[in-house]
Amino acid sequence: MPLDVPPSRARLAAPAFCLPGPRDRLAVLGRTGSGKTHFAAWALSHGNWDKVPWVIIDYKFDPLIAQIPQLEELKVDAKIPKAAGLYVVHPTPSQTAEVEALLWRIWRKGRTGLWVDEGHILPDRGSLQALLSQGRSKAVPVIILSQRPVWLNRFVLSESGYFSVFAMNDKRDRQTIQSFLPGLDLEEKLPARYSYYYDVAGDRAFLMKPVPGRDDILNRFVERNPRHSRMRHI
């Protein structure tokens, strides 16, 4: 994955780049069409879903997510699966109680990944805060996407260990991000689908070129799918 590192930025550094691990939280923030869903799907393709179940909450029926091979559909009131793999739930924004209950089931089970598009729609009734603040001890990695950081539960930003920040239109959204990442200059216009990637623990920032395209991302899911691998050798 090529990286651009502008030498003029004091907080942008060139040490080793790493994606979040199996207990980490990643916030992917950017306006509609900025590239955040591709980045988040690329990050997920490198995740530990071949070892634990990952639940994807997809409010908008994203076409890239829908094309992931062997993606299994769950009802919003379903039990959390025990088997490793990728599972998708398509709640409506009005199903706040159902989604809240789903998040608590993930919290109780532990060892389950959570990927959420439109993260600002998630209910703010306690379960999300518990997952974000206790997720490391319960081995619950989290990836949350949003185009409106100003509407997000503050724990999404305060508890994330990694950030991917794309272009933002609204000044309030940029100010919200910069209150947590003051070293990044979000007023400067980024090239299309470029982003800042920030590692909180390492206090390191990277200016990233666009991630691989849809076909490369989907192929990675195929190659890493344990069921796909077994089928190839039958």
N, C-alpha and C positions, 0 to 999 in steps of 0.2 A: 504494500500500500504506500504510494509515494506521498511524501509530506513536504510542504513548503514551510520554511522557518525564516520569516523576515528578521534580519539581524538588527533592525532598528528598535525592536521591542524588547525592553529590559526583562519582561516577565515571560517572553516566549523563549523557550530553551530547546536544546536538541538532544536530550538524553533519550533512552529507549522508550518507544511508544508501546503502550499495552492497553488492551481492552479490559473491561470490568471482569472480575472473577466470579466464582459461583456463590458468593455471599454479598456482592456489591450492588449499589444502586446507580443507575445512569439516567440522567434527565436529558432528553433531546428536545430542543426548543427552536422554533422558527416559524415564520409565516407560512401560509398555505402555498405549496408549490416550491418551497425552498430546498427540498431534498431531505427533510428530516425522516420521512417514512423509509426511504431507501437506506439511510444510515442506520436507523434502528433495526431494520430487517437484516442488514449486513452484520450488525453487532450480534443479533439473535442467532444468526447462522453459525457464529463462532461460540455460542453459549453451550451450557452443559445439558441441553435437552435430550441428549442421547443417554444420560444417566438418571435424570429426574424428570417428572412431568413439568411442563410449562403451560400455564393458562394464558391465552391471549384474549383480552377484552377488546373487541373491535366494534365500536359504536357505528362506524360509517361503512362497514362492508368494504374495506380497502381491497382493490383488485390485486395488488401484489401479495398481500397476505392470503387471499383466496386461492392463489396459484401454488402455494407451498404444497409439495407432494405429501401424501399421508396425513394431512391435517385433519383431525377429528373434531366434529362438531359436538359441543356440549350444550345442554339446556342450562339456563342461568341458575336453576335450583338443583343441578346435578351434584353428586358427590365428587370430590376431587379424585381423579384417577391415581392409582398407585403406580401404573406402568410409566416408564419414561416415554417421552414423545411430546408432540405439540397438539394442544387442544384449544379450540376457539369458541368463544361465547359471543353472541350478538344481542346484547340487551338494548332496550330503548332507553333514552335519557330519563324517561319517567319511572323506570324500574329501580329506584334508589334503594328501597328496602331489600330487594332481591340481590342487588349487587353488593350491598353492605353485608348481607349474610354470606355471600360467596367469598368475600374477602376475609371474613372471620373464619370460614372453613379452611382457607389457605393458611391463615395464621395458626390455627390449631394443628393442622397436619404438619407444617414445616416441610423442608426439603422439596419445595415446589417453586418454580419460577413464575414471575408475573410480568406480562408485557401489556401495556395499556396505551391505545391510541386515544386522542382527545381526553387526556388525563384531567383536564379541568372540569369534566362532566362527572367524575367520580364523586360519590357521596362523601360528605365531610362529617361523619358521625362517630369516628373513633377507630375504625378498623384500619384505614389507610395509615393513620399516624402510628398505630401499633406495628404494622408491617414495616414501615420505613424506619422506625426507631429501634425495633427488635429483630429486624430481618437478618442481621448478620448472625446473631446467636441461634436463630431458627433455620439458618441456611435457606433463606428466601431471597434470591436475587430479583431485582426489579428494574424494568426499563419502562419509563413513562415519557410519552410524547405530548407536547402541547404547543399550539400556536399563540396561546394567551397566557404567558407566565404570571401576569398580574392576577389572574383568576385562580391560580393553582393553590392548593393547600401549601402553606409555608414549609411544612415538613418535607415536601418533595425537593425543595431547594436546599434546606438546611441539612438534610440527611444524605443527599446524593454525594457519592464519592467521585463521580465523573460527570462531566457536562459536555454535550455537543450542542453548540450554539450556531444557528444559521441566521440569515438576515431577518430582521424584525422591522415591521412597518411602524408600529405604535411606539411612541416615545416612552409611555408608561411601562411597556413591556421591557424595553431596553434598560430603563432605570431599575426595574425589579431585578433583572439579571445582574446588573452591575453592583447592586447592593450586596450581592454574594460573591461576585467575581470582579472586584474593583480594578484589577490590573488589565482587563481587556478593554480595548477601544471599540465599542460597538457602534459608534457614530460613523466610522469609516465604512464605506460600501464595499462588500465582498463580491468577488466574481461569482457568477451563477453556480450554485450548488457547492461552493466552498463553505467551510465552517471552521470555528474555533473548537478545539477539543481540550478540555482542562482536566487534569488529574489533581484532585484536591490534596491527597496525602503527600504527593510529591511536589506540590506547588509548581506544576509544570504545565505550560500551555503550548499547543501546536496549532498552526494554521494548516488545515487539511484540504487537499484536493478532493474532488468528488470520488465517492466510493465506487466499486465496480457496479455495472449495470444490472438490470433485472435478471437477465439470463444467467449471469455469473452467480448471482445470489441464489437463485433457484437451484442451479446445479450443485452448489455447495450443500444445500439442504438434502438433495438427492444422495450425494456421495456420503454424507454423514448419517443418513437414516439407517439405523441398525437393521430394521426390517428389510429395507432395500438391499443392504449388503448380504443378508441371508438369502434373499430371493435370487441374487445373482449367482450364488454358488450351489443352488439346488440342481 
